[in-house]
Structure formats: C-alpha cells, structure tokens
C-alpha cells in the first residue's frame, strides 16, 4: 500500500499546515539560542526592521500566534506549540464536517482516533499482529484469514457480508474489499454508510481477540458518520412535487379528441433528401 494512502487514512494535515509546523519549530529553536549566535543576531535585526520581510510574515502565522497565546494558559502547558498544532489539525477536520455541501474525504472525516488506528493497523498488516499470535478462541495463529471464522468475530463477519452488494470475490479479503469500496468524497449518504459502523466494530473485535488486555468500552461505532448523515437529511432541500394538470372531461360532439387521435396514428416520414450542391 502506498504511503499517500496511509497518510490520508491517518488524517495527516496537508503540506501547507505541515510546512507551518516546521516554521514554528524553527522559530522556537531561534528563541532558545544564545544572544551571540548568528541566527539570533539576524532575527533581532529583522524584528527591528520596518520593511516587510518574509521573517515577519512567518511570525504572524496562525500556528505561531496560537502557540504564543497558549503560553499564558493556566495550568501551564508542557508544550504549547504541540497543543496549538493539534488544535489546528482538529480545526481543519471540524470545518469539513461542519458543512454538508463541502467535500469531506472519507479517510479524514468518519473515524475517531481509536477507529482510525484500527484502520491503519489493518492496512499495514499490524492487525492482527504480524507474526501471528495466539487468538483468545484457542487458535494457534490468529491471522487475518482466521478472523473470518473466529467465534469472537463470526457474527460481525456474517452481518457485514450480508450488507455488501455485490459480494466480494473469493480471492479478496472481506475487510480489504470494504475499504476499497469507500468513495473518495462524501456528498450524500450512500449504501456504504450502512456497513461502515459494522466494519469499525469488526476491526475493534479483531483487536480485542488478539490483545492481552481489555480495550475500553465502546458504545457506538461510526458515530461521526451517523451524526453527519443525520445532519445531511435534516438540511437536504426538498423538491416540490409536480402537480399534474387537471384532466378535462370530454364534451359530446367535440372534434378535438378525434383530431388528436388521428395525428398520433400518422406514421412518421423521413425528411426528404437534399441534393448536394456543387461548390466548384
């Protein structure tokens, strides 16, 4: 699987946001250097300059300003810049989920942190663990193929299989087939919305049956998608129903219906052929 797909599935920010993060880290490093260092001397002169510089524009970035505000937060944060970066990334996802008409990528929008972790670990063959470990049902190798027949997951597997239309081919794993069927963007609820919560529940069951510790309780799977679909249905504009024109009762002796019936029975004739003109 490509690195780009893993990055999208992990909900990594775009390149613009990541470049801002690197710039902010450089600013923080420049502030901690001694006063006799070259960078400190250059940045001091740039701060005193009244001309418009790239350094001044970068210092006014949203991420750096947010980090400066979080320095005064009480209780005192261990890493204000890291907290500002997390808030900025979450803001991007919240902005996409806030609007129904805007394209929301499936990989970024419809899974929380634990659900996204299961998706990534499955795609890179870390769920179940590789090399295979013993399953809680007693099987020696709790690999991906075993999860299709494991007593701990068989109910969810059958439910997910019944929701898939068309059914996956025998040479493709059920979970991989489902992930490949995900659309690139969300404009309206589709058939995949029915099996998405079941898929997340199955991945969590796979993680639990191959783990030596008990996972935290999970009430609802795919709650983000459920809320977004409900919002879409609530805000979807309803189209006005077309009212058919009233039927006119036939009047005895009216020649119009007889005339229209004759027109409908006249066979269509092909248009007459036009001879080509000699343009020479």
Phi, psi and omega in degrees: 000140183288156179294327181298319180294319179296320179297319179291319180294328179278000179061039176292147179292168181286174184295327180296315180293321179292326176293322175297324178294318178296321178295319179295323176295324177294320178298316180296321178294320181294329180288332183271354180286154178295159185292338181271005179282158183294316181297320180296320179293320181291315182293328177295318177294323179292324179292327180279343182289140178272351179282157179282117182239161177294326179299317179294323178293322180291327179291340179266016179292156183297320182294316182292321178297319179295321179295323178293324178291324181287346176296332181267008182289141177241127001291158186295131180279146180291319180221091181299325181294319178296319179295321178295324179292319178296318180295323179293318178295319179293327179295323178298315180292320180296323179294324178290322181283341183286337183245129179281325185285346181272146180293130177238117181292140184296319184295327184272331195261335198246032178207139175277188188297313182291321179294320178293325177296319178295320180297316181293314182297326177292317184294327181262016175063034172258358177225112353297167184300149176238124001293161188298144176248170180287136179277155180293342178282351180110352179292143183290319181244107177268065182271185184295323179292326179294331183293345177282341182236003182292137179300334181283341184237355188297326181294315179291326178297314179296321179294316179295321179297321181290336181275347183275130178213110004283165180288150180292149176292157185294336183276355181246134178295146184301314183291319177298321179296319179296317180294327178288338181275355181293137178287162180285336181209166184243115173248327179203155179300133179242189181293333181292339179295338180286323184259355180298312177299324179294322178296316179296322178294323179294318179296322177293322177295323177297318179295321182290319184287345177248011180255150178270359180232162182272129179285155177299152181296140180234119183278307184229138178258142179068033183295328179298316179293321180298316180294320181292320178294322177294322178293322179295316180294329181285330183257000181291125180292138180270134179279136178292140180285137178283127179268120181294148179295150181293140179281131181269129180290143180288134178261129179301133180088001180281121183280351186295312179301321179294323180291319179293323179294327178290324179295321182291340181266354180285122180292145179285136178256141178293151180295147179295142180285137180260123180295142180290138179275144178274109183271004182287000000 
